Amino acid sequence: MLNLITKRLAVMVPTLLLVAVFVFTLQHLLPGDPVLALAGEDRDPATLDALRVQLGLDKPVPVQFVYWFGNILHGDFGTSYKTGEPVLALILQKLPVTLELATLALIIALLIGLPAGIISAYRKGTAVDYAANVVALSGLSIPNFWLGIILILIFAVKLKWLPASGYVSPFEDLSRNLQTMILPAFVLGNALAASIMRHTRSAMLSVLSQDYVRTARAKGLYEPAVVLRHAFRNALIPVVTVVSLLFGELMAGAVLTEQIFTIPGFGKLIVDAVFNRDYAVVQGVVLCTAIGFMIMNLFADIAYGALNPRIRA
């Protein structure tokens, strides 16, 4: 297992470098000039030149990348062009919010998707199976922004059970925090639950037809033990892969949901940075998201070893 983790960590280094090159290059290919956005109505050439020198934008792009990536290795993600705050401080301020939202959404998705997938596979061809597939297809088809608006209309406007938007830190008021996060977490978790359900069903159908499952039944083992202990554990490998990727997508793709519910996470940060041509913030957020994907893949590899001794060997 240690050897596996070491190899994965070694692969992450060139991957991070490649991602950094793509992030930096593609950002500079976008239309617009951050200096013009900062200068506002003052378009004096001397002012523009001074701003470019101050921000290091007067140097060739390869030189800018070397300086930027070198600072990244030392924990310096640069300074926001718009606010003058360190990018790392902005990321550390917004990251816990999106991380909490993604975690709650994933928990909801797992609580719905895993049992539905297991039952659907076990009751293949029955009305329960068809109903689960219809619900899964609906979850994948309904747009998040539409579902979010409908939930706000029902639970916030009509019933007045939950707040329509906003965010309260769990360190200030945990109860209020959960009230503000439950609707956006359900919106995100709903689509994920459908995807997890379909992958769990597919994996369980493959495993339930294996010889060792028939042997376990022939030995007279209790049916729930056959399904959960023998079949489900071996079906978890592809599910773990999907869950790790979905969590990474949650960190990167919660932009629209955070905008709808006015949650000050990565989504609002990246949207504001793009509109303000704040290159440093955009690059920092995208790079941190890529690092999050790599960390989740590493956790998935560790989970593989925990679930399957052959991978551990």
Secondary structure, DSSP 8 states (H G I E B T S, - for coil): -HHHHHHHHHHHHHHHHHHHHHHHHHHHHSSS-HHHHHHTT---HHHHHHHHHHHTTTS-HHHHHHHHHHHHHTT---B-TTT--BHHHHHHHHHHHHHHHHHHHHHHHHHHHHHHHHHHHHTTTSHHHHHHHHHHHHHHHS-HHHHHHHHIIIIIIIS--S-SS----TTT-HHHHHHHHHHHHHHHHHHHHHHHHHHHHHHHHHHHTSHHHHHHHHTT--HHHIIIIIIIHHHHHHHHHHHHHHHHHHHHH-HHHHHHTT--SHHHHHHHHHHTT-HHHHHHHHHHHHHHHHHHHHHHHHHHHHH-HHHH-
